[in-house]
Each structure stands twice: as structure tokens, then as C-alpha cells.
Amino acid sequence: MNNKSVLMGSENYNGWKLEELLAQLKHEVSHKIIEDPSPQAQTVVRNNLSIIEHLGAAEALQRSSGIVFDALRANEGPTGNPRIGKDKR
């Protein structure tokens, strides 16, 4: 497995924002919901619905973190100072 991150960060300016990636994952999993009455398919459907629920909760937590970041100060962009962490200035 490579160490290249798909998430946006100080070393990956073109990556996904976590909340956007979670929303995309929710969308993709929702397309795996199928109309099949078999017990096996219904187990998979229930699992997918649970996954969507968990992804939604994670997305809400990340959006809450964004509110905290925005309350600290404006995002200075990829070359600016981080708003939290050991390297904040």
C-alpha cells in the first residue's frame, strides 16, 4: 500500500475534504441497495444502510470540526499557518 493520501492536507492540496469524501462514499454505497427479496440480499441491504448511517455520522462530526476551525480564524490556504496542531503560529 502506498503512503499517498487522498485527503486534503498540508502535504496534499488537491485531495478530498474528508466531509466530501464521506458524502461521496455514502452516495456510492446507496447505489448498492438492490431490490432482491432473498435473505442474503436483505442482509447486504441492511448492512449497506448501516454503513450509510455510520458514514453520515462521520460526515456530521467532520462538518462540526469545520465549524470549530472557522471559529478560530479564516483558512489561510495551503501555504498559510495551520489553525491547530503543534505547528500552529
N, CA, C and O atoms as a GROMACS GRO file, in nm:
protein
  356
    1MET      N    1   0.085  -0.119   0.000
    1MET     CA    2   0.000   0.000   0.000
    1MET      C    3   0.089   0.125   0.000
    1MET      O    4   0.187   0.131   0.074
    2ASN      N    5   0.055   0.223  -0.082
    2ASN     CA    6   0.137   0.343  -0.087
    2ASN      C    7   0.095   0.439   0.024
    2ASN      O    8  -0.012   0.425   0.082
    3ASN      N    9   0.179   0.537   0.051
    3ASN     CA   10   0.153   0.634   0.157
    3ASN      C   11   0.086   0.760   0.106
    3ASN      O   12   0.068   0.855   0.182
    4LYS      N   13   0.049   0.764  -0.021
    4LYS     CA   14  -0.012   0.882  -0.079
    4LYS      C   15  -0.155   0.896  -0.027
    4LYS      O   16  -0.236   0.804  -0.038
    5SER      N   17  -0.184   1.011   0.028
    5SER     CA   18  -0.316   1.036   0.086
    5SER      C   19  -0.412   1.090  -0.018
    5SER      O   20  -0.374   1.168  -0.104
    6VAL      N   21  -0.537   1.047  -0.009
    6VAL     CA   22  -0.641   1.103  -0.094
    6VAL      C   23  -0.707   1.222  -0.026
    6VAL      O   24  -0.783   1.296  -0.089
    7LEU      N   25  -0.677   1.240   0.102
    7LEU     CA   26  -0.737   1.351   0.177
    7LEU      C   27  -0.657   1.479   0.161
    7LEU      O   28  -0.534   1.476   0.152
    8MET      N   29  -0.727   1.590   0.159
    8MET     CA   30  -0.664   1.720   0.152
    8MET      C   31  -0.588   1.745   0.283
    8MET      O   32  -0.636   1.708   0.390
    9GLY      N   33  -0.475   1.805   0.272
    9GLY     CA   34  -0.396   1.839   0.389
    9GLY      C   35  -0.278   1.924   0.348
    9GLY      O   36  -0.263   1.962   0.232
   10SER      N   37  -0.194   1.954   0.447
   10SER     CA   38  -0.081   2.043   0.420
   10SER      C   39   0.017   1.986   0.319
   10SER      O   40   0.090   2.061   0.254
   11GLU      N   41   0.018   1.854   0.303
   11GLU     CA   42   0.108   1.792   0.206
   11GLU      C   43   0.033   1.741   0.083
   11GLU      O   44   0.094   1.683  -0.007
   12ASN      N   45  -0.098   1.763   0.078
   12ASN     CA   46  -0.178   1.720  -0.037
   12ASN      C   47  -0.289   1.822  -0.058
   12ASN      O   48  -0.401   1.804  -0.009
   13TYR      N   49  -0.257   1.927  -0.131
   13TYR     CA   50  -0.351   2.037  -0.150
   13TYR      C   51  -0.466   2.003  -0.244
   13TYR      O   52  -0.570   2.070  -0.242
   14ASN      N   53  -0.449   1.901  -0.325
   14ASN     CA   54  -0.551   1.867  -0.424
   14ASN      C   55  -0.637   1.749  -0.382
   14ASN      O   56  -0.714   1.697  -0.463
   15GLY      N   57  -0.625   1.706  -0.258
   15GLY     CA   58  -0.701   1.591  -0.211
   15GLY      C   59  -0.845   1.626  -0.178
   15GLY      O   60  -0.888   1.741  -0.192
   16TRP      N   61  -0.918   1.526  -0.134
   16TRP     CA   62  -1.058   1.541  -0.095
   16TRP      C   63  -1.066   1.603   0.044
   16TRP      O   64  -0.984   1.572   0.130
   17LYS      N   65  -1.164   1.688   0.066
   17LYS     CA   66  -1.201   1.724   0.202
   17LYS      C   67  -1.270   1.601   0.259
   17LYS      O   68  -1.347   1.536   0.189
   18LEU      N   69  -1.243   1.569   0.385
   18LEU     CA   70  -1.297   1.446   0.443
   18LEU      C   71  -1.449   1.442   0.433
   18LEU      O   72  -1.506   1.337   0.399
   19GLU      N   73  -1.516   1.553   0.462
   19GLU     CA   74  -1.662   1.553   0.456
   19GLU      C   75  -1.714   1.529   0.315
   19GLU      O   76  -1.821   1.470   0.297
   20GLU      N   77  -1.640   1.573   0.214
   20GLU     CA   78  -1.680   1.550   0.075
   20GLU      C   79  -1.658   1.403   0.036
   20GLU      O   80  -1.739   1.345  -0.036
   21LEU      N   81  -1.549   1.345   0.083
   21LEU     CA   82  -1.521   1.204   0.056
   21LEU      C   83  -1.626   1.115   0.122
   21LEU      O   84  -1.674   1.020   0.061
   22LEU      N   85  -1.663   1.147   0.246
   22LEU     CA   86  -1.765   1.068   0.315
   22LEU      C   87  -1.899   1.078   0.243
   22LEU      O   88  -1.970   0.977   0.230
   23ALA      N   89  -1.935   1.196   0.196
   23ALA     CA   90  -2.060   1.214   0.121
   23ALA      C   91  -2.056   1.132  -0.007
   23ALA      O   92  -2.157   1.071  -0.044
   24GLN      N   93  -1.943   1.129  -0.076
   24GLN     CA   94  -1.929   1.051  -0.198
   24GLN      C   95  -1.941   0.901  -0.169
   24GLN      O   96  -2.005   0.828  -0.244
   25LEU      N   97  -1.880   0.857  -0.060
   25LEU     CA   98  -1.891   0.716  -0.022
   25LEU      C   99  -2.035   0.679   0.008
   25LEU      O  100  -2.082   0.572  -0.032
   26LYS      N  101  -2.106   0.767   0.080
   26LYS     CA  102  -2.248   0.743   0.108
   26LYS      C  103  -2.326   0.726  -0.022
   26LYS      O  104  -2.409   0.636  -0.036
   27HIS      N  105  -2.298   0.812  -0.117
   27HIS     CA  106  -2.366   0.808  -0.246
   27HIS      C  107  -2.339   0.675  -0.317
   27HIS      O  108  -2.430   0.612  -0.371
   28GLU      N  109  -2.213   0.634  -0.317
   28GLU     CA  110  -2.177   0.511  -0.387
   28GLU      C  111  -2.236   0.388  -0.319
   28GLU      O  112  -2.282   0.296  -0.387
   29VAL      N  113  -2.236   0.385  -0.186
   29VAL     CA  114  -2.294   0.271  -0.115
   29VAL      C  115  -2.444   0.267  -0.138
   29VAL      O  116  -2.502   0.158  -0.149
   30SER      N  117  -2.508   0.383  -0.146
   30SER     CA  118  -2.653   0.386  -0.166
   30SER      C  119  -2.692   0.323  -0.300
   30SER      O  120  -2.803   0.271  -0.315
   31HIS      N  121  -2.602   0.326  -0.396
   31HIS     CA  122  -2.629   0.264  -0.526
   31HIS      C  123  -2.613   0.112  -0.521
   31HIS      O  124  -2.641   0.043  -0.619
   32LYS      N  125  -2.567   0.062  -0.408
   32LYS     CA  126  -2.553  -0.083  -0.391
   32LYS      C  127  -2.678  -0.143  -0.327
   32LYS      O  128  -2.684  -0.263  -0.303
   33ILE      N  129  -2.778  -0.059  -0.300
   33ILE     CA  130  -2.905  -0.107  -0.247
   33ILE      C  131  -2.980  -0.172  -0.363
   33ILE      O  132  -3.005  -0.108  -0.465
   34ILE      N  133  -3.016  -0.297  -0.346
   34ILE     CA  134  -3.079  -0.371  -0.456
   34ILE      C  135  -3.218  -0.419  -0.416
   34ILE      O  136  -3.249  -0.432  -0.298
   35GLU      N  137  -3.298  -0.444  -0.515
   35GLU     CA  138  -3.433  -0.499  -0.495
   35GLU      C  139  -3.424  -0.649  -0.514
   35GLU      O  140  -3.438  -0.699  -0.626
   36ASP      N  141  -3.399  -0.719  -0.407
   36ASP     CA  142  -3.390  -0.865  -0.411
   36ASP      C  143  -3.443  -0.916  -0.278
   36ASP      O  144  -3.386  -0.885  -0.174
   37PRO      N  145  -3.550  -0.993  -0.279
   37PRO     CA  146  -3.612  -1.036  -0.154
   37PRO      C  147  -3.539  -1.152  -0.084
   37PRO      O  148  -3.580  -1.191   0.026
   38SER      N  149  -3.435  -1.205  -0.142
   38SER     CA  150  -3.368  -1.319  -0.079
   38SER      C  151  -3.308  -1.277   0.056
   38SER      O  152  -3.269  -1.161   0.072
   39PRO      N  153  -3.301  -1.369   0.151
   39PRO     CA  154  -3.244  -1.335   0.283
   39PRO      C  155  -3.102  -1.284   0.273
   39PRO      O  156  -3.063  -1.193   0.347
   40GLN      N  157  -3.023  -1.340   0.183
   40GLN     CA  158  -2.884  -1.295   0.168
   40GLN      C  159  -2.879  -1.150   0.120
   40GLN      O  160  -2.803  -1.069   0.173
   41ALA      N  161  -2.960  -1.119   0.021
   41ALA     CA  162  -2.962  -0.982  -0.032
   41ALA      C  163  -3.012  -0.885   0.074
   41ALA      O  164  -2.960  -0.774   0.085
   42GLN      N  165  -3.110  -0.925   0.149
   42GLN     CA  166  -3.165  -0.836   0.252
   42GLN      C  167  -3.063  -0.811   0.362
   42GLN      O  168  -3.060  -0.702   0.420
   43THR      N  169  -2.979  -0.910   0.393
   43THR     CA  170  -2.870  -0.888   0.488
   43THR      C  171  -2.773  -0.783   0.435
   43THR      O  172  -2.730  -0.694   0.508
   44VAL      N  173  -2.739  -0.795   0.308
   44VAL     CA  174  -2.648  -0.698   0.245
   44VAL      C  175  -2.711  -0.559   0.244
   44VAL      O  176  -2.642  -0.460   0.272
   45VAL      N  177  -2.838  -0.549   0.213
   45VAL     CA  178  -2.908  -0.420   0.212
   45VAL      C  179  -2.905  -0.359   0.351
   45VAL      O  180  -2.875  -0.240   0.365
   46ARG      N  181  -2.936  -0.438   0.454
   46ARG     CA  182  -2.932  -0.386   0.592
   46ARG      C  183  -2.791  -0.338   0.628
   46ARG      O  184  -2.774  -0.234   0.690
   47ASN      N  185  -2.691  -0.415   0.588
   47ASN     CA  186  -2.552  -0.375   0.614
   47ASN      C  187  -2.520  -0.244   0.544
   47ASN      O  188  -2.459  -0.155   0.604
   48ASN      N  189  -2.560  -0.231   0.418
   48ASN     CA  190  -2.533  -0.108   0.344
   48ASN      C  191  -2.604   0.012   0.408
   48ASN      O  192  -2.547   0.121   0.415
   49LEU      N  193  -2.727  -0.008   0.453
   49LEU     CA  194  -2.798   0.101   0.520
   49LEU      C  195  -2.727   0.142   0.648
   49LEU      O  196  -2.720   0.261   0.680
   50SER      N  197  -2.675   0.045   0.720
   50SER     CA  198  -2.599   0.076   0.842
   50SER      C  199  -2.469   0.150   0.808
   50SER      O  200  -2.431   0.245   0.877
   51ILE      N  201  -2.402   0.107   0.702
   51ILE     CA  202  -2.280   0.175   0.658
   51ILE      C  203  -2.311   0.320   0.622
   51ILE      O  204  -2.236   0.410   0.661
   52ILE      N  205  -2.420   0.343   0.550
   52ILE     CA  206  -2.459   0.479   0.513
   52ILE      C  207  -2.484   0.562   0.638
   52ILE      O  208  -2.444   0.679   0.644
   53GLU      N  209  -2.550   0.504   0.736
   53GLU     CA  210  -2.577   0.575   0.861
   53GLU      C  211  -2.447   0.613   0.932
   53GLU      O  212  -2.434   0.725   0.981
   54HIS      N  213  -2.352   0.521   0.938
   54HIS     CA  214  -2.224   0.550   1.003
   54HIS      C  215  -2.144   0.655   0.926
   54HIS      O  216  -2.082   0.743   0.985
   55LEU      N  217  -2.145   0.645   0.793
   55LEU     CA  218  -2.076   0.747   0.712
   55LEU      C  219  -2.139   0.884   0.734
   55LEU      O  220  -2.069   0.984   0.739
   56GLY      N  221  -2.272   0.888   0.745
   56GLY     CA  222  -2.341   1.015   0.772
   56GLY      C  223  -2.301   1.073   0.905
   56GLY      O  224  -2.283   1.195   0.918
   57ALA      N  225  -2.288   0.987   1.007
   57ALA     CA  226  -2.246   1.035   1.139
   57ALA      C  227  -2.103   1.089   1.133
   57ALA      O  228  -2.073   1.193   1.194
   58ALA      N  229  -2.015   1.020   1.061
   58ALA     CA  230  -1.877   1.068   1.047
   58ALA      C  231  -1.873   1.200   0.971
   58ALA      O  232  -1.795   1.290   1.006
   59GLU      N  233  -1.955   1.213   0.869
   59GLU     CA  234  -1.962   1.338   0.792
   59GLU      C  235  -2.008   1.453   0.883
   59GLU      O  236  -1.953   1.563   0.876
   60ALA      N  237  -2.107   1.428   0.967
   60ALA     CA  238  -2.157   1.531   1.059
   60ALA      C  239  -2.048   1.573   1.158
   60ALA      O  240  -2.033   1.691   1.188
   61LEU      N  241  -1.974   1.477   1.209
   61LEU     CA  242  -1.863   1.509   1.300
   61LEU      C  243  -1.758   1.596   1.231
   61LEU      O  244  -1.709   1.693   1.289
   62GLN      N  245  -1.725   1.561   1.107
   62GLN     CA  246  -1.624   1.639   1.034
   62GLN      C  247  -1.673   1.780   1.006
   62GLN      O  248  -1.596   1.875   1.015
   63ARG      N  249  -1.799   1.794   0.970
   63ARG     CA  250  -1.854   1.928   0.946
   63ARG      C  251  -1.853   2.010   1.075
   63ARG      O  252  -1.832   2.131   1.072
   64SER      N  253  -1.877   1.943   1.189
   64SER     CA  254  -1.868   2.011   1.319
   64SER      C  255  -1.725   2.060   1.344
   64SER      O  256  -1.706   2.170   1.395
   65SER      N  257  -1.627   1.980   1.308
   65SER     CA  258  -1.487   2.022   1.322
   65SER      C  259  -1.459   2.144   1.234
   65SER      O  260  -1.385   2.234   1.273
   66GLY      N  261  -1.518   2.145   1.115
   66GLY     CA  262  -1.501   2.261   1.026
   66GLY      C  263  -1.554   2.388   1.088
   66GLY      O  264  -1.496   2.495   1.071
   67ILE      N  265  -1.665   2.378   1.161
   67ILE     CA  266  -1.720   2.495   1.230
   67ILE      C  267  -1.623   2.543   1.336
   67ILE      O  268  -1.604   2.664   1.353
   68VAL      N  269  -1.562   2.449   1.408
   68VAL     CA  270  -1.462   2.486   1.510
   68VAL      C  271  -1.344   2.556   1.445
   68VAL      O  272  -1.299   2.660   1.493
   69PHE      N  273  -1.294   2.500   1.334
   69PHE     CA  274  -1.182   2.563   1.262
   69PHE      C  275  -1.219   2.706   1.219
   69PHE      O  276  -1.141   2.799   1.240
   70ASP      N  277  -1.336   2.721   1.160
   70ASP     CA  278  -1.378   2.852   1.110
   70ASP      C  279  -1.394   2.954   1.224
   70ASP      O  280  -1.373   3.073   1.203
   71ALA      N  281  -1.431   2.907   1.342
   71ALA     CA  282  -1.446   2.997   1.456
   71ALA      C  283  -1.310   3.045   1.507
   71ALA      O  284  -1.300   3.152   1.567
   72LEU      N  285  -1.205   2.966   1.483
   72LEU     CA  286  -1.070   3.007   1.526
   72LEU      C  287  -1.020   3.124   1.443
   72LEU      O  288  -0.980   3.228   1.495
   73ARG      N  289  -1.023   3.104   1.312
   73ARG     CA  290  -0.984   3.209   1.217
   73ARG      C  291  -1.002   3.153   1.076
   73ARG      O  292  -1.024   3.034   1.058
   74ALA      N  293  -0.993   3.242   0.980
   74ALA     CA  294  -1.011   3.201   0.840
   74ALA      C  295  -0.900   3.105   0.797
   74ALA      O  296  -0.787   3.112   0.847
   75ASN      N  297  -0.933   3.017   0.705
   75ASN     CA  298  -0.836   2.926   0.647
   75ASN      C  299  -0.739   3.008   0.562
   75ASN      O  300  -0.782   3.082   0.473
   76GLU      N  301  -0.611   2.994   0.588
   76GLU     CA  302  -0.510   3.069   0.514
   76GLU      C  303  -0.464   2.995   0.388
   76GLU      O  304  -0.376   3.044   0.317
   77GLY      N  305  -0.521   2.881   0.361
   77GLY     CA  306  -0.486   2.806   0.241
   77GLY      C  307  -0.363   2.721   0.260
   77GLY      O  308  -0.308   2.712   0.370
   78PRO      N  309  -0.319   2.658   0.153
   78PRO     CA  310  -0.211   2.560   0.162
   78PRO      C  311  -0.078   2.616   0.208
   78PRO      O  312   0.003   2.542   0.263
   79THR      N  313  -0.052   2.743   0.187
   79THR     CA  314   0.076   2.799   0.229
   79THR      C  315   0.066   2.876   0.359
   79THR      O  316   0.165   2.930   0.408
   80GLY      N  317  -0.054   2.882   0.416
   80GLY     CA  318  -0.075   2.957   0.540
   80GLY      C  319  -0.044   2.876   0.664
   80GLY      O  320   0.002   2.762   0.656
   81ASN      N  321  -0.068   2.936   0.777
   81ASN     CA  322  -0.044   2.872   0.905
   81ASN      C  323  -0.160   2.780   0.941
   81ASN      O  324  -0.276   2.814   0.919
   82PRO      N  325  -0.129   2.663   0.997
   82PRO     CA  326  -0.236   2.574   1.043
   82PRO      C  327  -0.311   2.637   1.161
   82PRO      O  328  -0.252   2.712   1.239
   83ARG      N  329  -0.438   2.607   1.172
   83ARG     CA  330  -0.519   2.665   1.279
   83ARG      C  331  -0.508   2.588   1.410
   83ARG      O  332  -0.532   2.645   1.516
   84ILE      N  333  -0.473   2.461   1.405
   84ILE     CA  334  -0.448   2.383   1.525
   84ILE      C  335  -0.329   2.293   1.502
   84ILE      O  336  -0.284   2.278   1.389
   85GLY      N  337  -0.277   2.234   1.607
   85GLY     CA  338  -0.166   2.141   1.595
   85GLY      C  339  -0.036   2.201   1.643
   85GLY      O  340  -0.029   2.319   1.677
   86LYS      N  341   0.066   2.119   1.645
   86LYS     CA  342   0.194   2.161   1.700
   86LYS      C  343   0.263   2.269   1.617
   86LYS      O  344   0.348   2.341   1.669
   87ASP      N  345   0.228   2.280   1.489
   87ASP     CA  346   0.294   2.379   1.402
   87ASP      C  347   0.217   2.510   1.390
   87ASP      O  348   0.254   2.598   1.312
   88LYS      N  349   0.106   2.524   1.469
   88LYS     CA  350   0.027   2.648   1.457
   88LYS      C  351   0.110   2.765   1.505
   88LYS      O  352   0.196   2.752   1.592
   89ARG      N  353   0.082   2.881   1.446
   89ARG     CA  354   0.157   3.002   1.484
   89ARG      C  355   0.059   3.111   1.520
   89ARG      O  356   0.101   3.222   1.555
   0.00000   0.00000   0.00000
